[in-house]
Amino acid sequence: MLPYTLIEKKQAGKALSREEIAFLVNGFLQKEIPDYQMAAFLMAVFFKGMDADEIGAYIDVILNSGKRVKFPDTGTYYADKHSTGGVGDKISLILAPLAMASGRVKVPMISGRGLGHSGGTLDKLESIPGFRTDMSLKAFQKQTDEIGCALIGQTEDLCPADKVLYALRDVTATVRSVPLICGSILSKKIAEGVNGLVLDIKTGNGAFISDYDASVHLADQLRHFGEAYGLSVRPVITDMNQPLGNMIGNWLEVRESLDVLKGEGPESVREISLVLTSQMLSLADPKRSQDEIRAELEQLLDRGDAYRAFLKIAGTQGADIRFLEEPERYPSSAHRIEVRSPREGTISAIDTYQLGLDAIALGAGRKMITDKIDPKAGLELHRHIGERIERGEPLVTLYTDNKPAADLLAERLGDRFSFADTPTPKPPYIHEIR
């Protein structure tokens, strides 16, 4: 087999065999196939897709490129959640400690870094001084069983093929592909040894899959292939036509998550966190009513139990929790610039995708694999869709150490918002649970 002929075969829309997919994936992992050829293959898949047999084979090859976790306690329900990515999506930072605080499930969560225009859970966690996300699978399993949750990045020995493919997809604009998304998400979740998986499938102009029907298709594909490996899968379609919450940027989103964990924070972040965590607990105990589960979770937030669970996770993973207990200790950005509304009216639409790129321009994400992130950088939104604003009122605040980038961006940020003279309904937080 030659990479060239397999790339050409996929460009023609023909199906590859499991052996051919294994040849490409394992060859890339072993550095026998160069980046430029693998990028060409990913682009061919992006445009031509994969059939069901190919997707199953792709998942299986990535899954078996490394080790798998096996939890010995068969009487415990292990569950995880995965989001397809969006702007301001900080739900994992709330859901994991909230589920842990319930004591009804244990949450071994393996997360990723920023991908394309969206932020990554690992980057958010690592903005907390001392927080270690690099942990062996053995330590990951041990911490999950001992305290109820562990939050780590992909290890060298768990789905290593996905780790290198993930980074290449990020910089080659091949993220928005259902087969590639299925392979990346499911290989890691199956390998981490969970029983149940809640999927936060984002839809809208800030999601990787913006079309609603395509988002539903992705949800159904993930459930189909996840169930084929014995997982209980619950997809939830959530809105990403505007950023989630007020903050975009790593430390900014940690601070907002802390507010929600203390029973405060934006309604949208609290609501989606409660719905997704409720679905997770429902997978563990299908006989319990959603009303009962939700009431329990609301109490855990309002009493601060979920906040204390987060402190325990962070402290166990090396974080200096003084910054979580007193966020004002955290260093401030050198520049804080307010962008004011160019006109009065109701916010009728937001270019969420572009705001994600704007945050990267300020230093909150990567343009290239080798870029370093400024954890302080980002944006704060002062208005969302359906809310009225007067001309000259604060619309967005920029946080950055990069003054030239901020000055250039400040001139353009008003263009990310559309205004109407008549009332505009607020979009729903949750579209459907499938």
N, C-alpha and C positions, 0 to 999 in steps of 0.2 A: 504493500500500500504506500502511496505517496500523498502528502498533504495537498499538493496541487490538484491531483485528480479528484480527491474527496471534496475540496472546496468547489471545484468546477461542477461536481455532481450535485451538491446542495444548491449551487447557483441556478442549476437547471430545474430545481424543485423536486428532485428525486429523493427518496427515502434512503437513509444510511442504515446499515446493519449495526447491531450492538458492537460487533468487533471493530467496525470502522469508527464508531463513536469513541470506543475505548482507546483505539490507536491515537486519535487526535487529542483527547483529554489527557491521557497518561503521558503521551509524548510531550505535550506542553508542560505538564507538571515536572517532568524529568529534564526539561530544557533541551529536548531534542527537536522540538518544533518552535521556531522563533515567534516573537510577539506579532510580527506583521502577518504571518500566515494564520495564526489563531484569530487575530482581529478580522481577517478576511472571512474566516469561517463563521465567526459570530455575526458579522454583517449579513452573510448569506442566510443564516437562520433568522435573523431579524426580518428580512424581507420575504423569505420563502416559508418560514415556519417549520414545524415538525409534526408528524402524525403521532398518534397515541403510543405506538410501539417505540418510536424514537424517543419520545419524552420519558417513557418508563425506563428505557435503556440509559438515557442521559442521567436521570436521577440515580440509577443503580450504580453506574460507573463512578460518579462523584462520591456517593455514599461509601463505596468500597475502596476508595483511594486512601482511606485511613482507618482509625479505630472507631469503636462505638462504645457508648457508656451503657452499662447494665446495672441498674440499682437493685440491690439485694432484697429490699423490703417490698415484698409483693403486696402487702396490705396497705401501702400508702399510694395515693393518687398523685402522680407527677404531671404537671401541666405547664404549658408555656403559651406565650402570645407572640405573634409576629405582625408587624405592620408593613404594608407595601411601600411606605415612605411618603412623606409630605413635608410641608413647611410649618415649623413650629410644633411638630409632633413629638411631644414629650411624655406620652402615655405610659411607656414602659417604666419610667421612673416612679410612677404612681401605682400602676397595677401590680408590679412585683411585690413591693412591701405591703400593699393592701391585701393581696391574696395570702401572703405569708402571715399577716396579723390575724387572719381568720382562723388559722390553724387547720383548715380543711383540705388544703393541698400544699404540696411543696413545689417550688418554682425554680428549676434549673434553666437559666436563661442565657443563651449564647446570642450575642448581638453583633451588629456590624457598624462600620464607620459611615460617614457621609457618602452618599451615592448620588452623582449628578447634582441636581439643585437642592436635594433634601439633606437634612442633617442626620447624624448617626448617633445612636444611643451610646456607643463607646466613647465618642468624642465628648458627649455631654458628661458622662461619668468621670472621664479623665480630666475634666476641667476642675474637679474637686481635688484640692491638693492632697497628694498621697494615695488617692484611690487607685488600686491595682486591678487591672482587668486581665492581666496575663497570669494564668493559673493552669497547672497541670490538670488533666482530666481526673486524676485520682483526688487531688485537692478540691476540685470542683464538685465531685460526687460527695466527698466528706463534708464540705461546708453545707451543701444542700440538705443532707440528712441531719446535720447537727443543729442548724438554726432555721432551716426551712426555705432558704433561697440563696442562690449565688448568681452574680451578674458578671459574665466574662466575655472576652472576645474569642474568636476562633483560635483554637490551639493549632500547633504545627501538625499534630497527628490526628485531628478530627476534620474530615473532609478537606484535606489540603488542596485538592484540585479546585474546590470552590473558592478558596482564599485567593488563588492567583487569577482565576477567571473573574471574580468579583472586582478586583482592582482593574483588570483590563476592560471590563464592561463599562466601568465608571468613566474612563477617559476616551472611549471609542463610540459613545452615544448609542450603545446597544442595550441599554437598561430596559427599554420599553418592549420587551418580548416575552410573551406568555411562556413558551417553552423554557427560556433561560431563567425566568423568575421561578418557575416551578422547580427547576433543577437546583437553584441556589437555596431557596427557602426549605424545601422538603428534605433535601439531603442532610442539612444541619439539624433539623428538628427530629428526624428519625434517628440520627446518630446520637443525639443527646439523651435518648432513652425515655422520652415522655410517653404518657398514656393519652393525653388530650392536648389539642392545639386550638387556640382561638386565633382567628385571622382578622386583622383590621385591614380591610380592602378599601383603600382610598379611591375616591372618584371625583372628578372635577378638574379645573384647569391647573391646579397645583399638584396633581397626582401623576405618577408615571403612566397610568392608564387613565386618560381623561374622559373617554366616552363611557357612558353608564352601562350600555349593553356589553361593552368589552370588559368592564370591571366585573360584571356578573359572570361573564364567561371565565375570567381568571379565577373568581371565587369557586366556581363549579369544578374547574380543572384541578385546583389545589385540593379541594375536598375529595375528588375522585381518586387522585393519585395518593393522597395521604391515607385514605381509607384502605387502599390496596396494600398498604404496609401495616395495617392494623391500628392506625391512629383514629381516635374520635376527633373529628374536625368540625369547628363551628365558625363559618365565615360571617362577618358583619360588614356591611357596606356603609362607610362613613363619608361625610362630605369633606372635600378639600378644594372648594371653590374660593376659600379664603384661608389665611393662616389659622392654625389652631391656637387659641389663646391670644395673648398680647405680645409675647416675646418670641423673637427668632434669634438664635445664637446660643452657644453652648452653656456658659455660666448663667446667662439671662434666663434660659429655660429651666435650669436647675433651681434657680430662685423661685420661679413661678410654680414649679412642681412642689417645692417646700410649702408654699402657701396652700396649695390644694391638699397636701398631706395633713395640714393643720385644720382642715375644714373650711378654708377660704378659697381665694383664687377665682379665675374666670369660670363662669357657668359652663361653657363649652367643654373645657378640659375636665372639669369634675364629672359632667354628665357622661362623656364618652368613657372615662375611666370606670365609672360605676357600671355602665352597661357591659363593657368588655369583661370586667372582673366577675360580674354576675354570670355571664355566659360560661366563664371558666369554672366557677363553683357548681354551675348546673351540670356541666359535663361530669364532674366528680360525683354528684348526687342528683340524678335526674328527677327523683321523687320530690325534692324540695320545690316549693313555689318560688317564682321570681320575686314576688312581693316580699317574702320572708328573707330571701337572700339579699335583696337590695337594702332592706331596713337594717340588716346586720352590718353591711358594708358602710352605709351612711354613718352609723354609730362609730365604726372604727376610724373613719375620717374625722368626724366631729370631736371625738374624745382624744384625738392625737395618737391613737394606737398605731396607725399606719406610719405616721411620722417617726415614732420611736422605733418601729421595725426598720425603717430606712436608715436611721442612725446606727442600728445594730449591724445591718449589712455593710454600710460604709466603714464603720469602725473595724469590723472583722477583716475587711479587704484593705486595711492600711490607711484609710482616709483620716485626715485631721478634722474631726467632726466639729471643732470650734467654728469652722467656716460655715457649717450647716446650722449650728445653734445661733451664731451671730453673723449672718451673711454680710453685714456692713464691714466686716474685717477684710473682705475680698478686695484686691486692688481694683481701682477704677480705670476706665479707659481714659487716655489722654484728652480725647475730644468727645464732647456730647453736643450734638447739633440738632436743633428742632427744625423740622420742615413743616411749614404751615399750609393750610388748605388754600388752594388757588381760587376757590369759589365756595358759595354756600349751596346747600342741597342735601339730599340723602345719598349715602354711598350705595350705588346700585350694582357695582361689580368691582372686583379686585384682580389684578394680574398676579396671581399667587406664585406662579412659576418664576416670573421675573423678580419678585421680591426674594425668592430663594437665591437667585443668582446675585442679587444686590447684597445680600448678607455675605456671600462668598467674597465679593469684591471688597468688602470691609475687613476681611480677614477671618470670617467665621467658618470657612470651608476651604476646600482644595480645588485649584484649577488643574494641578498636576499631581501625580502620585507622591512626588517628593516634597510638596508644599507643607509648611508648618502652619498650624491653626493658632490664631489668637483667641483664647477661650473667652476673653472679655467682650469681643466684638459682636455686633449684631444690631437688630432693629427692635423698636418698641412701637406697636400700633396703638393709636389712640381712638380709632373708629373702625367698625366692622360694617358689613353689608346690612342695610336696613336702618342704620343709625344716622341721625342728622348732624351736620356740622356747619358752622358759620365760616365765612371767609376770614382767613387770618388765624383761626384756631389751630392748635397743634394737631397735626395729622400723623406724623411719624417722628420718632427720635432716633438718631444714629449714634451708635457707640463704636469708637474705633481709635486706634493709635495712628491710623493712616490718614492724615489730614487731606492730602491731594485727592485720594479716592473719595473721601467724604464730601469734599467741596463739589467734585464732579457729579456725584450721585445726588446731592441735595437739589441740583438744578433739574433732575429728571424724575424724582420720586412722585411728584404730583401726577405724572402721566400714568402711574400704576393704578390709579383709582378713577372710576367712572361715577358721575354724579347725575342725579335725577331731580326734577322739580317736584315730583309727586312721590308719595310713600312707596317704598320697595320692601316686599316681604323678606324676612330673614330666612336664609336657607336652613333646612333641618340639619341637626347634628348627625342623626342616624337615618339612613335611607331604608335599610331592611336587614333583617337577620335571616340567613338562609339555612 
